């Protein structure tokens, strides 16, 4: 039977991976190495500010190991969503890293760079023509919000990768913002394997060996005509029916359907079989093409500045009155800054130990914790205002009276100085929409180079 083997070193480039198990997987002779580098999980800051998810040093370490494998095995490497946000500048940073490593080690590679930033005039034209819709529960898009976004990228589908693979002999593809499974699904789709299986394998493997028990980094996927097989690179990990099926549900709004560029992955008939102690066979996945091709747009804007303080509370009496104390502090701050419009700042308490993670959704309502970690987050129109409000709230909380109070020196302990910590600009996603397009290739410019 025809088969194709894809190696994913980890679920996020820059997070590192175990070299021992990566090299073991290389001995299994993969036809390609594919790794994703992007996510919106950490919020809008990367996109709005142009910063990367990991340090340049971390990316250099991971990429150097991958380039060694490409040179040794003579197999292609696909890196998607360069830098985290996948901006044009982040693609170029990755190219620069590859060039420097190649120069140092005397490597020669042919590279395709695929860019994903979208011209704002095109977005406005599509909006005017009714070809843009919200992606999930977000407000409708406007020309004003398009202009406020520092950068707008689109999640490319597999088509730009296929164009490169069909028309050019390249060693490496580095792409801007990309639908996460693309780097893994590209070669199987290009070679004529079932697109449902290719997309499903890509959906699982883009997270590396997160679907293994225990969760790991290195994963090998082997696709056949009517199924694919998953095997972790580490001998200390195993894939099971439950672990792979569970990860199939990961980051999905529906248990069976996963929409993406160009269509929907239908997993309603997917089957999971245990082949041996470490491998799982998956079959029955289907891909249903959409009538209209749409890509997801991502854009973010700067909305202000943030300052925080962090404090610890151990007094059981204060812990019992913490809600009323924080309400009083917020009122005192509001009264003190009554000359400043309320739309110029916002105060948000995070009370860890009580409901800091779940907030109002916390199911345990009456438990009494031994201690609390209180973080006040202040967002304001300027850094100076954010810090001033944060400082005022901190001092009010430090000496706020409450029923039954015994100590007089202070209510809360602060582990850091400066007591108010300036975090810089606050950002928000303001473009998170689907845009209908006619050509999923020409929207994403391709540049070829040799290093």
C-alpha distance (Angstrom), angle and dihedral (degrees) to the residues before:
residue distance angle dihedral
X1 . . .
X2 3.77 . .
X3 3.79 113.8 .
X4 3.79 139.3 175.0
X5 3.80 124.2 -156.3
X6 3.82 122.4 -151.2
X7 3.81 123.6 -173.4
X8 3.81 121.8 -153.3
X9 3.84 111.0 -169.7
X10 3.80 93.4 -164.0
X11 3.78 142.9 -27.2
X12 3.79 96.8 -98.6
X13 3.77 127.1 28.1
X14 3.78 109.6 -125.5
X15 3.81 95.0 34.1
X16 3.80 91.8 93.1
X17 3.79 129.3 -124.3
X18 3.83 136.6 -141.0
X19 3.81 106.9 -88.9
X20 3.81 92.0 -157.2
X21 3.80 93.7 60.6
X22 3.78 93.5 37.6
X23 3.79 89.9 57.5
X24 3.80 90.4 46.8
X25 3.80 89.4 55.1
X26 3.81 90.0 49.3
X27 3.81 88.5 60.4
X28 3.81 86.5 61.6
X29 3.83 86.3 69.2
X30 3.80 103.9 -123.1
X31 3.78 117.3 -161.5
X32 3.82 92.1 -139.2
X33 3.79 143.4 3.7
X34 3.80 116.2 -132.9
X35 3.79 129.5 -178.7
X36 3.78 133.8 170.6
X37 3.79 121.9 -140.2
X38 3.78 105.2 -178.6
X39 3.77 143.0 85.2
X40 3.79 142.7 146.6
X41 3.82 90.1 -145.9
X42 3.80 93.5 104.5
X43 3.79 92.9 53.0
X44 3.80 136.8 -111.6
X45 3.82 99.2 -52.3
X46 3.83 96.6 94.7
X47 3.76 93.8 52.0
X48 3.79 97.4 41.0
X49 3.81 95.4 44.8
X50 3.80 100.1 32.9
X51 3.80 94.6 -122.2
X52 3.80 126.1 140.1
X53 3.79 129.8 -117.5
X54 3.82 93.7 -122.5
X55 3.77 134.1 24.8
X56 3.78 120.5 -86.5
X57 3.80 87.3 -117.0
X58 3.81 91.3 57.2
X59 3.79 92.2 49.5
X60 3.80 90.8 47.3
X61 3.81 91.1 53.0
X62 3.80 94.1 50.5
X63 3.79 95.5 41.3
X64 3.80 92.5 49.2
X65 3.81 90.3 57.7
X66 3.80 91.0 47.7
X67 3.80 93.0 49.2
X68 3.80 89.9 52.1
X69 3.81 88.2 55.6
X70 3.81 93.3 46.5
X71 3.79 90.5 51.4
X72 3.79 94.1 45.5
X73 3.81 99.5 42.3
X74 3.83 98.6 32.1
X75 3.79 91.5 -133.5
X76 3.82 128.4 133.1
X77 3.79 125.9 -99.9
X78 3.82 122.4 -146.6
X79 3.82 119.4 -164.2
X80 3.81 116.6 -177.5
X81 3.83 133.1 -166.9
X82 3.78 93.3 15.3
X83 3.78 115.7 -142.1
X84 3.79 95.7 4.4
X85 3.81 101.8 -78.7
X86 3.80 95.3 47.8
X87 3.81 97.1 -133.6
X88 3.80 120.3 164.0
X89 3.79 90.2 -108.2
X90 3.81 91.4 53.3
X91 3.80 91.2 51.3
X92 3.79 88.3 53.4
X93 3.81 91.4 48.9
X94 3.81 89.4 55.7
X95 3.80 90.2 48.2
X96 3.79 89.2 51.9
X97 3.82 90.9 51.2
X98 3.82 90.9 50.3
X99 3.80 91.7 47.7
X100 3.81 93.7 50.9
X101 3.80 93.8 47.8
X102 3.80 91.2 46.2
X103 3.79 91.6 51.0
X104 3.81 91.6 49.9
X105 3.82 93.9 48.5
X106 3.79 98.4 35.0
X107 3.81 93.5 -116.7
X108 3.80 123.1 157.7
X109 3.80 118.7 -153.9
X110 3.78 137.6 169.9
X111 3.78 109.2 -139.5
X112 3.79 137.0 -167.7
X113 3.80 117.0 -157.8
X114 3.80 116.1 -162.7
X115 3.80 117.6 -164.5
X116 3.80 126.6 -152.8
X117 3.81 109.9 -174.3
X118 3.81 111.2 122.7
X119 3.79 126.1 -142.6
X120 3.80 109.7 -113.3
X121 3.80 92.2 -139.2
X122 3.80 89.5 60.4
X123 3.81 90.4 50.7
X124 3.80 90.9 50.6
X125 3.79 90.6 49.6
X126 3.80 91.4 50.7
X127 3.81 90.0 47.4
X128 3.79 90.9 52.0
X129 3.82 89.9 50.6
X130 3.80 93.0 51.7
X131 3.80 93.8 -111.6
X132 3.80 97.6 125.6
X133 3.81 125.7 78.5
X134 3.83 133.8 172.2
X135 3.79 116.7 -90.1
X136 3.78 100.1 -136.7
X137 3.83 126.6 -32.9
X138 3.81 98.3 -17.2
X139 3.82 129.9 123.8
X140 3.79 120.6 -94.8
X141 3.79 114.3 -87.7
X142 3.81 123.0 -105.4
X143 3.80 136.4 -170.4
X144 3.80 88.6 -112.7
X145 3.79 93.3 56.6
X146 3.80 91.2 46.2
X147 3.81 89.0 55.6
X148 3.82 92.4 46.6
X149 3.81 92.7 55.4
X150 3.79 109.9 97.6
X151 3.81 91.0 -149.8
X152 3.80 134.9 -0.8
X153 3.79 121.4 -154.7
X154 3.79 130.5 179.6
X155 3.79 126.7 -142.4
X156 3.78 103.9 -117.1
X157 3.77 120.9 -145.6
X158 3.77 127.5 -139.7
X159 3.82 95.7 -78.2
X160 3.84 98.5 87.8
X161 3.82 89.4 49.7
X162 3.81 90.1 49.8
X163 3.79 91.3 51.0
X164 3.81 90.3 53.8
X165 3.81 94.3 45.2
X166 3.81 94.5 47.1
X167 3.79 97.7 45.0
X168 3.80 105.4 32.7
X169 3.79 140.9 40.0
X170 3.80 102.1 -130.3
X171 3.78 132.9 166.0
X172 3.80 97.5 -156.9
X173 3.79 137.7 25.8
X174 3.80 118.9 -164.0
X175 3.78 113.3 -174.7
X176 3.77 137.2 -173.6
X177 3.80 121.2 -130.0
X178 3.78 106.8 -13.1
X179 3.78 136.8 175.0
X180 3.80 100.7 -97.1
X181 3.86 100.5 -117.8
X182 3.82 94.5 48.3
X183 3.81 99.7 90.8
X184 3.81 90.6 55.3
X185 3.81 98.0 38.2
X186 3.82 95.5 47.2
X187 3.81 102.1 83.8
X188 3.83 95.8 39.9
X189 3.82 90.3 51.6
X190 3.80 91.2 45.2
X191 3.82 90.3 51.3
X192 3.80 92.3 51.4
X193 3.80 101.8 -103.5
X194 3.78 118.7 149.5
X195 3.84 107.1 -74.6
X196 3.80 92.0 -144.1
X197 3.80 90.7 58.3
X198 3.81 91.8 42.2
X199 3.81 93.3 51.5
X200 3.81 92.8 44.4
X201 3.80 92.0 49.9
X202 3.79 89.1 47.6
X203 3.80 92.1 48.6
X204 3.80 90.9 56.2
X205 3.81 100.0 36.3
X206 3.80 97.0 48.1
X207 3.80 84.2 78.7
X208 3.80 91.7 53.6
X209 3.79 111.7 -137.7
X210 3.79 95.4 -19.1
X211 3.82 85.9 120.5
X212 3.82 91.6 61.9
X213 3.81 129.8 92.7
X214 2.97 108.2 -91.8
X215 3.79 96.0 21.9
X216 3.79 111.4 -107.7
X217 3.79 144.1 164.9
X218 3.83 114.9 -113.0
X219 3.82 118.4 69.2
X220 3.80 133.2 173.0
X221 3.78 120.2 -157.3
X222 3.80 122.1 -166.5
X223 3.80 115.9 -167.1
X224 3.81 122.9 -160.1
X225 3.79 132.4 179.5
X226 3.81 95.4 -83.2
X227 3.81 106.0 13.6
X228 3.78 145.6 14.1
X229 3.79 132.1 -133.9
X230 3.80 127.8 -142.8
X231 3.80 123.3 -154.0
X232 3.82 126.7 169.5
X233 3.78 116.4 -127.9
X234 3.79 92.3 -133.7
X235 3.80 118.4 80.6
X236 3.79 86.5 -148.5
X237 3.82 91.3 66.1
X238 3.77 135.1 62.0
X239 3.77 138.5 -167.7
X240 3.79 116.2 -129.8
X241 3.77 132.7 -175.8
X242 3.79 90.8 -108.7
X243 3.81 95.6 45.9
X244 3.81 94.0 49.3
X245 3.80 94.7 41.2
X246 3.79 90.0 48.0
X247 3.79 91.9 52.5
X248 3.79 89.3 50.0
X249 3.82 84.9 66.7
X250 3.81 91.9 49.9
X251 3.81 117.1 121.8
X252 3.80 94.8 -3.9
X253 3.79 131.3 129.9
X254 3.82 91.8 -154.3
X255 3.82 127.6 38.0
X256 3.81 93.9 -133.1
X257 3.79 108.8 25.3
X258 3.80 128.3 63.3
X259 3.81 114.8 179.9
X260 3.78 119.9 -153.5
X261 3.78 140.5 153.4
X262 3.78 108.6 -42.4
X263 3.78 100.1 3.6
X264 3.78 152.4 -15.2
X265 3.80 129.4 -73.8
X266 3.81 106.7 -134.2
X267 3.82 112.6 -156.1
X268 3.79 98.4 168.5
X269 3.83 90.8 111.8
X270 3.80 97.6 36.4
X271 3.80 115.5 136.6
X272 3.80 128.5 -159.0
X273 3.81 122.0 -158.7
X274 3.80 130.1 -179.0
X275 3.82 107.4 -128.9
X276 3.78 96.7 -179.5
X277 3.79 138.8 -33.4
X278 3.83 94.3 -58.3
X279 3.81 109.2 22.8
X280 3.80 134.6 73.5
X281 3.80 126.8 -164.0
X282 3.81 118.7 -146.4
X283 3.80 125.8 -165.0
X284 3.80 141.1 155.7
X285 3.82 97.9 57.5
X286 3.82 115.2 145.4
X287 3.79 134.3 -166.2
X288 3.80 118.4 -149.3
X289 3.81 115.0 -163.4
X290 3.81 117.7 -133.7
X291 3.79 123.5 -122.7
X292 3.81 89.3 -129.7
X293 3.79 124.7 35.8
X294 3.82 114.0 -130.8
X295 3.79 133.7 177.0
X296 3.77 127.3 -158.5
X297 3.80 115.0 -114.7
X298 3.80 119.9 -149.0
X299 3.79 123.1 -166.6
X300 3.79 135.1 155.3
X301 3.78 136.5 -166.0
X302 3.80 137.2 -158.2
X303 3.81 111.4 -108.8
X304 3.81 106.1 172.2
X305 3.79 144.0 -59.4
X306 3.79 134.0 -62.3
X307 3.81 135.4 -145.4
X308 3.80 128.0 174.8
X309 3.76 142.6 -175.3
X310 3.79 125.6 -154.4
X311 3.79 122.1 -152.7
X312 3.77 140.8 166.9
X313 3.82 127.6 -135.9
X314 3.81 123.5 -162.1
X315 3.81 102.4 158.8
X316 3.83 106.4 111.1
X317 3.80 91.1 -153.9
X318 3.81 92.6 55.5
X319 3.80 90.4 43.7
X320 3.79 88.2 57.5
X321 3.82 90.7 53.1
X322 3.80 99.2 35.5
X323 3.82 97.3 117.1
X324 3.79 94.8 53.0
X325 3.82 91.6 42.8
X326 3.81 93.2 53.0
X327 3.81 90.1 46.4
X328 3.80 89.9 52.3
X329 3.81 92.1 47.9
X330 3.81 91.0 51.2
X331 3.83 90.5 50.5
X332 3.82 92.3 48.4
X333 3.81 90.8 51.0
X334 3.79 91.3 48.0
X335 3.80 91.1 50.9
X336 3.81 92.2 46.9
X337 3.82 92.5 52.0
X338 3.81 95.1 37.2
X339 3.78 90.6 133.0
X340 3.79 91.2 64.5
X341 3.82 116.7 80.2
X342 3.78 113.4 -112.7
X343 3.80 91.3 -125.0
X344 3.82 88.5 65.7
X345 3.80 95.5 69.4
X346 3.79 144.4 18.1
X347 3.82 131.2 -159.3
X348 3.80 120.8 -153.1
X349 3.81 123.7 -179.4
X350 3.80 121.1 -153.1
X351 3.81 109.3 -165.0
X352 3.80 107.5 -169.4
X353 3.78 113.7 -163.0
X354 3.80 91.4 36.1
X355 3.81 109.7 45.4
X356 3.80 105.6 -37.2
X357 3.80 93.6 132.8
X358 3.80 104.2 34.2
X359 3.84 98.8 27.5
X360 3.81 110.1 -174.6
X361 3.82 90.3 -3.6
X362 3.81 92.4 64.8
X363 3.84 105.1 127.1
X364 3.83 95.4 -157.5
X365 3.80 103.6 73.7
X366 3.80 107.1 166.6
X367 3.80 105.7 37.9
X368 3.81 114.5 126.8
X369 3.81 111.6 -139.9
X370 3.80 123.3 -151.0
X371 3.79 92.8 -133.2
X372 3.79 141.6 4.0
X373 3.76 135.2 -147.1
X374 3.79 109.7 -148.7
X375 3.79 121.0 -163.2
X376 3.76 118.8 -177.3
X377 3.78 113.6 -159.8
X378 3.78 116.4 -163.5
X379 3.79 120.5 -171.7
X380 3.79 116.6 -171.3
X381 3.77 143.0 160.3
X382 3.82 92.2 -98.3
X383 3.78 134.9 26.0
X384 3.80 90.7 -122.1
X385 3.79 92.6 54.6
X386 3.80 92.6 46.3
X387 3.81 91.0 52.3
X388 3.81 93.4 44.7
X389 3.81 92.9 52.6
X390 3.78 91.1 44.0
X391 3.82 90.4 51.5
X392 3.79 92.9 48.7
X393 3.81 91.7 50.2
X394 3.81 91.5 47.9
X395 3.80 93.9 53.6
X396 3.80 92.0 44.8
X397 3.78 91.1 51.9
X398 3.80 92.0 45.3
X399 3.80 93.5 60.1
X400 3.80 103.7 20.4
X401 3.84 111.7 136.7
X402 3.79 120.5 -129.0
X403 3.78 136.5 175.6
X404 3.79 112.8 -76.1
X405 3.80 95.3 12.7
X406 3.82 112.2 162.5
X407 3.80 106.5 170.4
X408 3.82 119.2 69.4
X409 3.82 102.9 -173.0
X410 3.79 96.3 79.1
X411 3.78 144.1 -50.7
X412 3.77 102.0 -128.1
X413 3.81 139.9 39.3
X414 3.81 121.9 -136.6
X415 3.81 118.0 -150.8
X416 3.81 97.9 -167.4
X417 3.76 141.8 51.9
X418 2.90 130.8 -121.3
X419 3.77 84.0 55.2
X420 3.81 91.0 -148.3
X421 3.78 112.4 50.9
X422 3.80 118.2 -155.3
X423 3.81 111.5 -144.4
X424 3.78 98.9 -177.6
X425 3.76 127.6 -133.8
X426 3.78 123.5 10.7
X427 3.80 116.9 -140.2
X428 3.79 135.6 -166.8
X429 3.77 135.6 -166.5
X430 3.79 107.3 -111.2
X431 3.81 100.2 162.4
X432 3.80 112.0 55.0
X433 3.77 101.7 138.5
X434 3.79 143.9 126.0
X435 3.79 117.5 -112.9
X436 3.79 123.1 -163.8
X437 3.79 113.3 -134.2
X438 3.78 135.9 -176.4
X439 3.81 99.4 -149.1
X440 3.84 119.7 35.5
X441 3.82 91.1 -170.6
X442 3.80 107.6 47.9
X443 3.80 91.5 49.6
X444 3.81 88.2 69.5
X445 3.84 114.9 56.8
X446 3.81 116.9 -140.0
X447 3.80 124.1 -149.9
X448 3.80 123.8 -170.4
X449 3.79 123.9 -153.4
X450 3.79 142.2 158.3
X451 3.78 126.4 -135.4
